[in-house]
Amino acid sequence: MSLAPEIELSAAQARRAALAAQGLTVARPRGRVDVRHIRRALDALGIVQLDSVNVFSRSHYMPLFSRLGPYPRETLDLLTVHQDGTDGRAAADRRELFEYWGHEASLIPIDMQPLLRWRMARADGLAWKGVARVGREERALVKRVLRLVREQGPIRAAEVGSPKRERRAGEMWNWNDGKKALEYLFFTGEVVAERRVNFERLYDVPERVLPAAILEMPTPSEAEAQRELLLFSARRLGVATEPDLGDYFRLPRADSKARLAELVEAGSLVPVAVEGWGAPAYAPADLHVPRRIRARALLTPFDSMVWARERTERLFGFRYRIEIYVPAAKRVYGYYVLPFLLGDRLVARVDLKSDRQAGVLRVVGAFAEPRVEEGEVARALADELREVSRWLGLGGVEVARKGDLAGALRREVAAAAGDQHNAGDDEPE
């Protein structure tokens, strides 16, 4: 689909529009952060991706900090599952977020559940191969597991009774068939995540977990639901290509293309030409482009601002890859690296580790982007690191010598702490 653009943007304007859509232009609250602030930030984010890595912080907590600063993490938990001593139905009716496959496993606004029922109905074709196979070929097992959840839920995967098996070479997970049956049922929506404990899902049936009003909502057609999902994505991305828009909810590419064409024809989205972009872009007709951005934020690798690596490079000229699964000797920047946003640019990246035993936030490596003013970046980054360290309940920040920004960052951290031992040898590795 190639149409004459209705909006023309410079690369800088596109970048600012994207940051504004993600809520990264709003000043952080000066006082106590309450549930109203959190709801507004969640609305800008749209959905929040989950990830199991906990070397720094559980990833789903961090995007709200990036936009709000220190906030009570338990408030996000309460929006996802209520454990307030009331009966189960009352708790379910106050749930505001639920977990499902959005952009990978994600926390999603509860009223969007009907928009994802088409995906549940297509589980045999869209679920992971091993999960879909169990769903097709092990119907007796699937029925037994569903009956068990109905009778005993919420339950863990370990309670379905299938034996453990050894992980094979190249596998990320060593799921047995019982776990795969649970995941198949989760994909179809026949069971849902009641909550997570130590990041492990507890499975239960929808009628005990989701609000009755949501379960009673009519199911839209597949095309209608996908159009709504694309519009939702466009509002949170600002300006985006068709692959960007479809990737937000991981829509099948053919569906994404067809629904986008329908939205453009209806005038719900308009074509945009962006300086330097090799592909056509699209945006809501009321796209907001700020004149200036004054953001300061560490972004987790799974923040929706940067989770699409090609888009991140297109917007910021920032090449970003996760190196968690890269052997240590071959890593360029480190194990768990967060980009640092200052103004409207990604100006640095830091490899972070929460040393909970020592009570310290460790900066394993710190790297500046080309053509940045390192002193300014180091000062702002040091302030942000101190704030996130306090929020995580850690006693301070310690900066190792790895990376070309490490020396300047060590000096800024040490100056603020009055801790001269931290400012020793400033030479990077």
C-alpha positions in Angstrom: 0.0 0.0 0.0 1.5 3.3 -1.1 -0.5 6.5 -0.7 0.5 10.2 -0.8 1.5 11.2 2.7 -0.8 13.6 4.5 1.9 14.4 7.1 5.6 15.1 6.6 8.0 14.8 9.5 11.7 15.3 10.0 13.5 12.5 11.8 13.6 14.6 15.0 9.9 15.3 14.8 9.1 11.6 14.4 11.3 10.8 17.4 9.6 13.4 19.6 6.2 12.2 18.4 7.1 8.6 19.4 8.3 9.7 22.8 5.2 11.8 23.5 3.0 8.9 22.6 4.8 6.7 25.1 4.3 9.2 28.0 8.0 10.2 28.1 7.3 13.9 27.9 5.1 14.3 31.0 6.9 15.7 34.0 7.3 13.2 36.8 5.1 13.7 39.9 6.9 15.8 42.5 5.1 14.3 45.5 3.7 10.9 46.3 2.9 8.8 43.2 -0.6 7.4 43.6 -2.8 5.1 41.6 -4.0 7.9 39.4 -0.5 8.6 38.1 0.1 4.9 37.6 -3.1 4.5 35.6 -2.2 7.5 33.3 1.3 6.0 32.7 -0.2 2.6 32.0 -2.5 4.2 29.5 0.4 5.7 27.7 2.4 2.4 27.7 -0.6 0.4 26.5 0.6 -3.0 27.5 3.5 -4.0 29.7 5.7 -6.9 28.6 6.7 -9.5 31.2 10.1 -11.2 31.4 11.7 -13.6 33.9 15.2 -12.1 34.1 15.7 -10.6 37.6 19.4 -9.6 37.6 18.4 -5.9 37.9 14.6 -5.7 38.4 11.6 -7.6 37.1 11.1 -5.9 33.8 7.4 -5.1 34.1 8.0 -2.8 37.1 10.6 -0.6 35.4 8.6 1.1 32.6 6.4 2.9 35.2 9.6 4.0 37.0 10.9 5.3 33.7 7.9 7.6 33.4 7.0 8.3 37.0 10.1 7.9 39.1 9.8 6.1 42.4 6.4 4.6 42.8 4.9 1.8 45.0 5.4 -1.5 43.1 2.7 -3.1 45.2 0.2 -0.8 43.5 0.9 -2.3 40.1 0.5 -5.8 41.7 -2.9 -4.8 43.1 -4.1 -3.7 39.7 -3.2 -7.1 38.4 -4.5 -9.2 41.3 -6.3 -8.2 44.5 -5.3 -10.0 47.6 -7.3 -7.9 50.1 -9.2 -10.5 52.1 -12.4 -10.1 50.1 -14.2 -12.9 48.4 -12.8 -14.1 45.1 -15.6 -12.7 42.9 -15.2 -9.2 44.4 -11.5 -9.3 43.9 -11.9 -10.4 40.2 -14.3 -7.6 39.5 -11.8 -5.0 40.6 -8.9 -6.4 38.5 -7.7 -3.8 35.9 -5.0 -5.8 34.1 -4.7 -9.4 33.0 -1.9 -11.5 31.5 -2.1 -12.8 28.0 -0.1 -13.0 24.8 0.2 -9.4 23.6 3.7 -8.5 22.7 5.0 -11.8 24.1 3.6 -12.4 27.6 2.1 -9.1 28.7 0.0 -7.3 31.2 -3.0 -5.9 29.2 -5.9 -3.7 30.2 -8.8 -5.9 31.2 -11.3 -4.4 28.9 -9.2 -5.5 25.9 -9.8 -9.2 26.6 -12.6 -9.5 24.0 -10.2 -8.1 21.4 -7.9 -11.0 21.8 -10.5 -13.8 21.6 -9.8 -14.2 17.9 -6.2 -15.2 18.9 -7.6 -17.7 21.5 -9.8 -19.2 18.8 -6.7 -19.6 16.5 -4.5 -21.3 19.1 -3.9 -24.4 17.0 -2.2 -22.2 14.3 -0.7 -19.5 16.4 0.6 -21.2 19.6 4.1 -22.5 19.9 4.6 -25.7 18.0 5.1 -28.0 21.0 2.1 -26.4 22.8 -0.1 -26.6 19.7 0.9 -30.3 19.2 -0.2 -31.2 22.7 -3.5 -29.4 22.1 -4.1 -31.3 18.9 -2.8 -34.8 19.7 -3.2 -35.1 23.5 -6.9 -34.2 23.9 -7.4 -36.6 26.9 -4.5 -34.9 28.7 -5.8 -31.4 28.0 -9.3 -32.4 29.3 -7.8 -33.9 32.4 -5.7 -30.8 33.1 -8.7 -28.5 32.5 -10.8 -30.6 34.9 -8.0 -30.4 37.5 -7.8 -26.6 37.2 -11.6 -26.3 37.6 -11.5 -28.5 40.7 -8.3 -27.3 42.4 -7.3 -23.9 40.9 -5.4 -21.8 41.2 -2.6 -24.3 40.6 1.0 -24.4 39.5 2.3 -26.4 36.6 4.0 -28.7 39.0 0.6 -29.8 40.3 -0.6 -31.3 37.0 1.2 -34.6 37.7 3.3 -35.0 34.6 6.9 -36.1 35.2 9.8 -33.7 34.7 12.1 -34.2 31.8 15.6 -33.2 31.0 16.2 -30.1 28.9 17.5 -31.0 25.4 20.3 -29.1 23.7 19.0 -25.8 22.2 15.8 -25.7 24.2 15.0 -22.7 26.3 12.4 -24.5 28.4 12.1 -28.1 29.5 8.3 -28.2 29.7 6.7 -31.6 30.2 3.4 -32.4 28.4 1.3 -31.3 31.5 2.8 -27.8 31.4 2.3 -27.7 27.6 -1.4 -28.6 28.2 -1.7 -25.8 30.6 -0.1 -23.4 28.2 -2.4 -24.6 25.4 -5.4 -23.9 27.6 -3.9 -20.5 28.6 -3.5 -19.7 24.9 -7.1 -20.7 24.2 -8.3 -18.6 27.1 -9.9 -21.7 28.8 -7.6 -21.0 31.8 -6.0 -17.7 32.8 -3.2 -16.5 35.0 -4.7 -15.9 38.5 -1.4 -14.3 39.6 2.3 -15.1 39.6 4.3 -16.2 42.7 8.1 -15.9 42.3 7.3 -15.3 38.7 5.6 -18.7 38.3 2.1 -18.6 36.9 -0.9 -19.9 38.9 -3.6 -21.0 36.6 -7.3 -20.9 37.2 -10.5 -20.7 35.2 -11.7 -17.3 33.8 -14.9 -17.1 35.8 -12.9 -17.0 39.1 -10.3 -14.5 37.8 -11.8 -12.1 35.2 -14.6 -9.6 36.0 -18.0 -10.9 35.1 -18.7 -7.8 33.0 -15.7 -8.6 30.8 -16.7 -12.3 30.3 -20.2 -11.1 29.3 -19.0 -8.7 26.7 -19.8 -9.7 23.1 -17.0 -11.1 20.9 -16.1 -8.8 18.0 -15.3 -10.2 14.6 -11.7 -11.0 13.9 -11.3 -8.1 11.5 -13.0 -5.6 13.9 -10.8 -6.7 16.8 -7.6 -6.5 14.8 -8.5 -3.0 13.6 -9.0 -1.9 17.2 -5.6 -3.5 18.2 -3.9 -1.6 15.4 -5.5 1.7 16.4 -4.5 1.0 20.0 -0.9 0.4 18.8 -0.8 3.5 16.7 -1.9 5.7 19.6 1.0 4.3 21.7 3.7 4.4 19.0 2.9 7.9 17.6 4.3 7.3 14.1 5.1 3.8 12.9 5.5 1.6 9.9 3.1 -1.2 9.2 5.5 -3.8 10.6 5.9 -1.6 13.7 2.1 -1.5 14.2 1.5 -5.2 13.6 4.4 -6.2 15.9 2.9 -4.4 18.9 0.4 -7.2 19.3 2.3 -9.7 17.1 -0.5 -9.8 14.5 0.0 -12.2 11.6 1.6 -10.1 8.8 -1.2 -10.7 6.3 -3.8 -9.6 8.8 -1.8 -6.6 9.8 -1.5 -5.4 6.2 -5.2 -6.0 5.4 -6.5 -4.2 8.5 -4.1 -1.3 8.1 -5.4 -0.7 4.5 -8.9 -0.7 5.9 -8.0 1.9 8.6 -6.3 4.2 6.1 -9.3 4.0 3.7 -11.6 4.9 6.6 -9.4 7.8 7.6 -8.7 6.4 11.1 -4.9 6.4 10.3 -3.1 8.7 7.8 0.0 8.1 5.7 3.1 9.9 7.0 6.5 10.5 5.3 9.4 10.6 7.7 12.8 11.9 6.7 15.3 9.0 6.3 12.8 6.2 6.7 12.8 3.8 3.8 9.2 2.6 4.4 5.9 4.4 4.5 4.7 5.3 8.0 1.2 5.9 9.5 -0.1 7.9 12.4 -3.4 9.0 14.0 -4.7 12.2 12.3 -4.4 14.1 15.5 -0.7 13.2 16.0 1.0 15.3 18.6 4.6 16.5 17.9 6.2 18.3 20.9 8.7 21.1 20.2 11.0 19.8 22.9 11.5 16.7 25.1 13.0 17.0 28.6 12.9 13.3 29.5 15.4 11.4 31.6 14.9 7.7 31.9 16.5 4.3 32.0 14.6 1.9 29.7 14.4 -1.8 30.3 15.1 -3.9 27.3 11.4 -4.9 27.2 10.0 -1.3 27.5 7.7 -0.7 24.6 9.7 2.4 23.6 12.7 0.1 22.6 11.4 -3.5 22.4 11.4 -3.3 18.5 15.1 -3.1 17.7 14.8 -2.0 14.1 12.4 0.7 15.1 14.8 1.8 17.9 17.6 2.1 15.4 15.4 4.0 12.9 14.2 6.5 15.5 17.4 7.1 17.5 20.3 5.8 15.4 20.9 3.4 18.3 21.8 -0.2 17.5 20.5 -2.3 20.4 20.7 -6.0 21.0 20.1 -8.1 24.1 23.1 -10.1 24.9 21.7 -12.3 27.7 22.0 -15.4 25.5 25.4 -14.5 24.1 28.4 -16.2 25.8 30.1 -13.8 28.2 33.3 -13.6 26.3 31.5 -12.5 23.2 29.3 -9.8 24.7 29.9 -6.2 23.5 28.2 -4.3 26.3 27.0 -6.8 28.9 24.4 -9.1 30.2 21.5 -6.8 31.1 22.0 -3.5 29.3 19.5 -0.6 29.6 19.5 2.4 27.2 19.6 5.8 28.9 17.2 8.5 27.5 18.2 12.1 27.9 16.1 14.7 26.2 15.0 13.1 22.9 18.1 11.0 22.4 19.4 7.7 23.6 22.8 8.9 24.9 24.3 5.9 26.8 23.8 2.4 27.9 24.5 0.7 31.2 24.9 -2.9 32.2 23.1 -3.1 35.6 23.0 -5.7 38.4 21.2 -5.4 41.7 23.5 -7.0 44.3 20.8 -7.6 46.9 23.1 -9.4 49.3 25.5 -6.4 49.4 22.7 -3.9 49.1 24.3 -2.2 46.1 23.3 -1.3 42.6 26.3 -2.3 40.5 27.0 -0.6 37.2 29.0 -3.4 35.5 29.6 -1.3 32.4 28.8 2.2 31.2 29.1 3.3 27.5 28.4 6.7 25.9 27.0 7.1 22.4 29.0 9.0 19.9 28.9 12.8 19.9 27.4 13.3 23.4 28.7 15.6 26.1 30.0 12.9 28.5 30.0 15.2 31.6 26.4 16.2 31.1 25.4 12.6 30.4 27.3 11.2 33.4 25.7 13.8 35.8 22.2 13.0 34.6 22.8 9.2 34.6 24.3 9.3 38.1 21.2 11.1 39.4 18.9 8.5 37.8 20.9 5.6 39.1 20.8 6.9 42.6 17.0 7.3 42.4 16.5 3.8 41.0 18.8 2.4 43.6 16.8 3.9 46.4 13.5 2.7 44.8 14.9 -0.9 44.7 15.8 -0.7 48.4 19.6 -0.7 47.7 22.1 1.3 49.7 24.0 3.0 46.9 25.6 2.8 43.4 29.0 1.3 42.6 30.5 1.8 39.2 33.0 -0.7 37.7 35.7 0.5 35.2 34.3 -1.1 32.1 33.2 1.2 29.3 34.2 4.7 28.0 31.6 6.4 30.2 32.7 4.6 33.4 35.3 7.1 34.6 33.0 10.1 34.3 30.2 8.2 35.9 32.3 7.0 38.8 33.4 10.6 39.5 29.7 11.9 39.5 28.6 9.0 41.8 31.5 9.5 44.1 31.0 13.3 44.3 27.4 13.0 45.2 28.1 10.3 47.8 31.2 12.0 49.2 32.9 8.6 48.8 36.4 9.2 47.4 37.2 5.5 47.3 34.7 5.1 44.4 36.6 7.6 42.3 39.9 5.7 42.2 41.3 4.6 38.9 39.1 6.3 36.2 40.6 4.5 33.2 38.0 2.3 31.4 38.8 -1.3 30.7 
